[in-house]
Amino acid sequence: MAIKLIAVLIAGAVAAAAFSGCKAVPSKEAVNAEITDADGIAYETRISVAEWADIEWEEFSCECFTVSVPKGWNVTWNSENNILSWRASRPNSISYVSYTEQDTAAKSSEEMKKYAVHSYMEKGSVEEYFENMYNCGYELKYPASGSFFRAVEFVPISDNDKVCRELPQGRLRDSSAIFGEFSENNILGEGAYSAAVFSTDSSLWTIRHIILGRAPKGELTNWIPIYNRIFDSFQYTDSYKSTRKSEDTDYLPDVCDTAPLNAAASSRPLEDVIQQEKHSDIVGGYERVYDTETNAIYRAYIGFIDDQGTDRRYVPITREQYANGYSGWITKQR
């Protein structure tokens, strides 16, 4: 079989920092290629660029902070009692990132009733916090949704001295990052979560530095570089910092530290990631290929490699490259 390019519109590749290294992504333009099969029938292939490889950025600002987000994403936030929380959400998706400076959860079921909250903690662990926050809170809001959350891998946070300095009056109970899986409205998802849990009195746990990023299952690897850029761009406004100081609290946590998020996202054994990615390709009818000219990785229709004939611009990926995500799809146009 022979392949000849009839319209090459890619201008080049740009680097996107991923937690597992750097990967190239194509420009937003498409590539069309004409293929003639063994029967002499010509058809076209087309590269469709994935959403995470085609991001336009815009700045969101309010009286408390500024942050860069993908164009069209929704940003919600709240600031009460010197506690700031915000979320950047991908429209019509379960994908989002969020940060909360502090949260509290009752220590026991009795305290739960006393404080009229629905999520409580007996052990005071990060795993328990996220399981209760999701499994209790979400089910109350959306009953019979069939949702679940479970922690899969754990990563201890090493810089506990810094965490403890930011809350000197509390006793550190647990500080860790988690890779977790969940379902929401029958959609399977995965996420990276981190938090620090303190015991501050006999009745409540205080949870600080609550960071999470979520995506549909199999897509988290692709979205992590985008999530990192969102967090890294976050800035408190000068007026908000002045307000916090004037109220005798100059504590402002370092939200730019995405190391726990990255650690959680990359905590699964490589073999597990490879098997998941291979399974998703088989189910979708794809073979994953590497573009030797742009260094991009695509999910191509099965048989695409053979259809190239002697032109070997695209080659099969290595096993390790399954952990690098992909930049788009190559489909056959009939």
C-alpha positions in Angstrom: 0.0 0.0 0.0 1.1 3.6 -0.6 0.5 6.8 1.3 1.0 10.3 0.1 0.4 13.5 2.0 -2.0 15.9 0.2 -2.3 18.5 2.9 0.1 18.9 5.8 -1.1 21.7 8.0 0.9 21.0 11.2 3.3 23.9 11.8 5.3 22.1 14.4 5.0 20.8 17.9 5.0 22.6 21.3 6.3 21.1 24.5 3.9 20.4 27.4 5.4 19.5 30.7 3.9 16.2 32.0 4.5 14.7 35.4 6.3 11.9 33.7 8.5 14.2 31.6 7.9 16.3 28.5 5.7 15.3 25.6 5.1 17.1 22.3 1.7 18.0 21.2 0.5 19.1 17.7 -0.8 22.4 16.7 -4.5 22.9 16.5 -4.5 22.4 12.7 -5.3 19.0 11.3 -3.3 16.6 9.1 -5.0 15.0 6.1 -3.4 12.1 4.3 -4.5 10.2 1.2 -4.1 6.4 1.4 -4.6 4.0 -1.5 -5.4 0.5 -0.4 -4.6 -2.8 -2.2 -7.7 -2.5 -4.4 -6.7 1.0 -5.6 -9.4 2.7 -3.5 -8.3 6.0 -2.2 -9.5 7.5 1.1 -8.2 10.0 3.6 -7.0 9.8 7.2 -7.4 12.7 9.6 -5.7 13.7 12.8 -8.1 15.1 15.4 -6.3 17.0 18.1 -7.3 16.2 21.7 -8.8 19.0 23.9 -5.9 18.9 26.3 -3.4 19.4 23.4 -5.3 22.5 22.1 -5.7 24.8 25.1 -6.3 28.6 24.8 -5.7 30.3 28.1 -7.5 33.1 29.8 -7.1 34.8 33.2 -9.8 34.7 35.8 -9.7 37.4 38.5 -11.7 38.3 41.5 -11.0 40.4 44.7 -9.2 37.4 46.3 -7.0 35.9 43.6 -6.1 35.5 39.9 -5.6 32.2 38.1 -5.1 31.1 34.5 -7.6 28.6 33.2 -8.4 27.0 29.8 -10.7 29.3 27.8 -14.4 28.4 28.5 -13.8 26.7 31.8 -15.9 27.7 34.8 -14.3 29.1 38.0 -16.3 29.2 41.2 -14.9 30.3 44.6 -15.8 31.2 48.1 -14.1 33.1 50.9 -15.5 33.0 54.4 -13.9 33.2 57.8 -10.4 33.7 56.3 -10.8 30.4 54.4 -10.5 30.5 50.6 -11.6 27.7 48.3 -11.9 27.7 44.5 -12.6 25.3 41.6 -11.8 25.4 37.9 -14.2 23.0 36.0 -14.1 21.7 32.4 -17.6 22.4 31.0 -19.9 19.3 30.6 -17.4 17.0 32.2 -16.4 15.5 35.5 -12.9 17.0 35.0 -11.9 19.8 37.4 -9.2 21.0 39.8 -9.9 22.5 43.2 -8.1 23.9 46.2 -9.4 24.6 49.7 -7.3 26.2 52.4 -9.1 24.5 55.2 -12.0 22.2 56.1 -13.3 20.6 59.3 -15.0 17.3 59.8 -16.6 15.9 63.0 -14.6 13.3 64.7 -17.4 10.9 65.5 -21.0 10.2 64.6 -22.2 11.9 67.8 -20.2 15.0 66.9 -21.6 14.8 63.4 -25.1 15.2 64.8 -23.9 18.0 67.2 -22.3 20.0 64.4 -25.0 19.1 61.8 -22.5 17.9 59.2 -22.8 14.9 57.1 -19.2 13.8 56.8 -17.4 12.6 59.9 -14.0 11.0 60.6 -13.1 8.5 63.2 -9.5 7.7 62.2 -8.3 11.2 61.1 -6.6 10.0 57.9 -6.4 11.6 54.5 -8.0 8.5 52.9 -10.9 8.7 55.3 -11.4 12.3 54.7 -11.7 12.0 50.9 -13.8 8.8 51.1 -16.3 10.5 53.5 -16.3 13.8 51.5 -17.2 12.0 48.3 -19.2 9.0 49.3 -21.3 10.8 52.0 -21.6 14.3 50.5 -22.2 13.4 46.9 -24.7 10.7 47.7 -26.7 13.2 49.9 -26.7 15.7 47.0 -27.4 13.1 44.3 -29.0 10.0 45.8 -29.2 6.8 43.8 -26.4 8.0 41.5 -24.4 4.8 41.9 -21.4 6.8 42.9 -18.4 5.5 44.7 -14.8 6.5 45.7 -11.9 4.4 46.7 -8.2 5.2 47.3 -5.9 3.0 45.2 -2.3 4.2 45.8 -0.8 6.3 48.6 2.2 8.7 48.7 3.5 10.1 52.0 4.2 13.8 51.8 7.8 14.3 52.9 7.9 18.1 53.7 5.9 17.8 56.9 8.0 20.5 58.7 6.7 23.1 56.3 3.1 21.9 56.8 3.4 22.0 60.6 4.9 25.5 60.6 1.7 26.7 58.8 -0.5 25.4 61.6 1.7 25.4 64.8 -1.3 25.1 67.1 -2.3 21.7 65.8 -0.9 18.2 65.9 -0.3 16.6 62.5 -2.2 13.4 62.1 -1.7 12.5 58.5 -0.2 14.1 55.4 -0.4 12.2 52.2 -1.4 12.1 48.5 -3.8 9.6 47.0 -4.6 8.3 43.6 -8.2 7.4 43.7 -11.0 6.0 41.4 -14.6 7.0 41.5 -17.8 7.0 39.5 -20.2 9.9 39.0 -23.5 9.5 37.3 -22.3 6.2 35.8 -19.1 7.8 34.5 -15.8 6.2 35.7 -13.2 8.7 36.8 -9.8 8.9 38.4 -8.1 11.6 40.4 -5.1 12.9 42.4 -5.8 14.1 45.9 -3.7 15.4 48.7 -4.4 16.9 52.2 -2.9 17.4 55.6 -5.0 16.4 58.7 -4.5 18.0 62.1 -6.2 17.3 65.4 -6.8 20.8 67.0 -9.1 19.9 69.9 -11.1 16.9 71.3 -13.9 17.1 68.8 -12.7 18.2 65.4 -10.2 17.3 62.8 -8.8 20.3 60.7 -7.8 19.5 57.2 -5.5 21.8 55.4 -4.1 22.1 51.8 -6.9 20.2 50.1 -5.8 19.8 46.5 -7.5 17.6 43.9 -7.6 17.1 40.2 -10.0 14.7 38.5 -10.7 13.4 35.0 -12.6 10.5 33.2 -10.8 7.3 33.7 -7.8 7.0 31.4 -7.5 10.8 30.9 -5.8 12.0 34.1 -2.3 11.5 32.6 -3.2 13.9 29.8 -4.8 16.6 32.0 -2.1 16.7 34.7 0.1 19.2 32.7 -2.9 21.5 32.4 -3.8 21.1 36.1 -0.2 22.0 37.0 -0.3 25.2 34.9 -3.6 26.2 36.6 -2.2 25.8 40.1 1.2 27.3 39.2 -0.6 30.5 37.9 -2.6 31.1 41.1 -1.8 34.4 42.8 -3.5 36.0 45.8 -4.4 39.7 45.1 -2.6 42.4 47.1 -5.9 43.5 48.6 -6.7 40.0 49.8 -3.2 39.7 51.4 -3.7 43.1 53.1 -7.1 42.1 54.4 -5.7 38.8 55.9 -2.9 40.7 57.6 -5.2 43.4 58.9 -7.3 40.7 60.6 -4.2 39.5 62.5 -3.7 36.4 60.3 -0.9 36.6 57.7 -1.1 32.9 57.0 -1.4 32.2 53.3 -0.6 28.6 52.3 1.6 27.9 49.3 -0.9 26.7 46.7 1.7 26.6 44.0 3.2 23.3 45.3 1.9 20.7 42.9 4.4 18.0 43.9 1.7 16.1 45.9 -0.7 16.2 43.0 2.0 14.9 40.6 3.1 12.3 43.1 -0.4 10.9 43.5 -1.0 10.9 39.7 2.2 8.9 39.1 2.0 6.6 42.1 0.4 3.7 40.3 2.8 0.9 39.2 3.8 1.5 35.6 2.5 -2.0 34.6 -1.0 -1.0 35.9 -1.0 2.1 33.8 0.2 0.2 30.7 -2.4 -2.4 31.0 -5.2 0.2 31.5 -4.1 2.1 28.4 -3.8 -1.0 26.3 -7.2 -2.2 27.4 -8.7 1.2 26.5 -7.1 1.1 23.1 -8.5 -2.4 22.4 -12.0 -1.4 23.5 -11.9 1.7 21.3 -10.4 0.0 18.3 -7.1 1.8 18.3 -3.3 1.2 18.1 -1.1 3.8 19.6 1.6 5.4 17.4 4.5 7.8 17.7 5.0 10.6 15.2 8.8 10.7 14.5 8.6 14.2 13.1 6.6 16.0 15.9 7.3 13.6 18.8 3.5 13.4 19.4 1.6 10.3 20.3 -1.7 9.4 18.8 -4.4 6.7 19.0 -4.8 5.5 15.4 -7.3 3.2 13.9 -6.1 -0.5 13.8 -4.2 -1.1 10.6 -2.9 2.5 10.3 0.7 1.3 10.7 0.4 -1.2 7.8 -1.4 1.4 5.6 1.7 3.6 5.6 3.5 1.2 3.3 7.2 2.2 3.1 6.5 5.7 4.7 7.4 5.1 8.3 6.8 8.5 9.8 4.6 6.9 12.4 5.9 3.9 14.4 4.4 1.8 17.2 5.1 3.2 20.7 7.2 1.5 23.3 5.6 0.0 26.4 6.9 2.9 28.6 5.3 5.5 26.3 1.8 4.3 27.3 2.3 6.3 30.5 2.8 9.6 28.5 -0.8 10.0 27.3 -1.7 11.0 23.8 -2.3 14.1 21.8 -5.1 13.1 19.5 -6.6 10.5 17.2 -6.0 9.3 13.6 -9.1 8.2 11.9 -10.0 6.8 8.5 -12.3 9.1 6.4 -14.5 7.1 4.1 
